[in-house]
Amino acid sequence: MRSAYLIKPRQFEIQQEKIPVPKDDEVLVKIAYCGICTLEQRLYEGERKIYYPIIPGHEASGTIITVGPEVVPDMHVHDHVALDLVNRCHACPACLAGNSNLCENRFKAGQRVLGAFSEYMVVKPSQLQVVPIELPLEQAALAEPLACCIRSLRTAKASLGDTILISGVGTMGLLHVKVALAMGLRVIACDIDLKRLEAARQLGAISLDASNIEACTTTIRKTTNGRGVDSAIITTSAMVAVEVAAAVLATNGILNIYTSYGNKPPLPLDMNTIHRHEFVITGSEGRSEHDFYTAVRVLSNRQVVVDDLISRIYPLEEVSTAVEEALSGSAYRVLLKMEA
C-alpha cells in the first residue's frame, strides 16, 4: 500500500508499505477519501509539529476490509464507514467527565496519531461509524469537521429561536451555518469575502460585510432590535471576526472561540464589560464520540448536505499540490483520493 509521509515541512514522500494486519479486536479499513484540514496545513508549513516522519490525515472515509473476530459492534466487510481518529483513553479525568475530545492522552507517545493519508488503516471499532451505502464516501469524509461544528454549537448552547453570529464563513463557517439553520436558529454571517458571504446568503443566513466594522455592527444591532446576538462563534483567525462579535454580544451572551491561532492574540473585551454583562467566553476543541455520531446521522439523513463544500479531489501522489491549494484560501475543502 502507499502512504504519504510528511518528513519535514513542505516535503512529502510517498512510501510503499505492507498492508497492516488487524488484531482480533481491530478493523482494517481501505481509505477512500481524506480531507485536508487546517491541522494538516499547519503541519505542512511547519507552524505545528507532532513528530517526523508522520502520516497526516484525520477527516477520512472508507470501506471495511477485515473485521477481527473479537470485534463486538455490528460491523461487516464491505460496510462504508466514516472514521473518527481521535485517540481516547476513556480513563483520564477529561474522558470520564464526558470531554473525550480533550483526552489527556490523545497525543501520548507510542500510539498512532492521524494517519489517513494512506491507502489502508487499522482502527479500533470505536473509531468507526457505519454510513449508508447511498451516502457518497467523499461526503462521508466530512463527518469529522461537521462533528466539530456540532460540538461548537452545543458549546455555545445554541437553541431553537436564538440569533447566532457566525464570524467567518470559510469551510468551517459555512458548516456552522448549515448546522445552525438545521437547528432552527436565525443566523447572521459576517466576513470580508463577498463570494463566501453570498454562499452563506444562499443557504439562508443574513450576510454582512465585515470590512467596515462599524457598519457591520450597526446593522447587527438593528437586526436584533438593539439587543445583540445570543451567541457568536469565531471560525477564522482574522481579528476582525472577534472584534465584530465582541461588539454585538447580548447580555448573558456566549462567545465561542472555535478557531485556533498560530500566536496568542488578546481578546478585545475588557474584564469589567465581561463582568457587567455576564458574558461567557469559551472555546471549542475537536469533537466527542457523541458529536461524531450526531454528524454521521445528520449526513446519513441528509439533514445537512455538504457536497457543495468539496472544491477539488486530488490523487494521493499529488498530495503536495493538494495541500498547497488548501492553503491558497481559494477553495473550500480539498480531498485526497487514495485509490489510484
Buried (B, 14 or more C-beta within 10 A) or exposed (E): BBBBBBEEBEEBEEBEEEBBEBEEEBBBBBBBBBBBBBBBBBBBEEEBEEEEBBBBBBBBBBBBBBBBEEBEEEBEEEBBBBBBBBBBBEEBEBBEEEBBBBBEBBEEEEEEBBBBBBBBBBBBBEBBBBBEEEBBBBBBBBBBBBBBBBBBBBBBEBEEEBBBBBBBBBBBBBBBBBBBBBBEBBBBBBBBBEEBBEBBBEBBBBBBBBEEEEEBBBBBBEBBEEBBBBBBBBBBBBEBBBBBBBBBBBEEBBBBBBBEEEEEEEEEBEEEEBEEBEBBBBEBBBBBBBBBBBBBBBBBEEEBEBEEBBBEBBEBBBBBBBBBBBBEEEBBBBBBBBEE
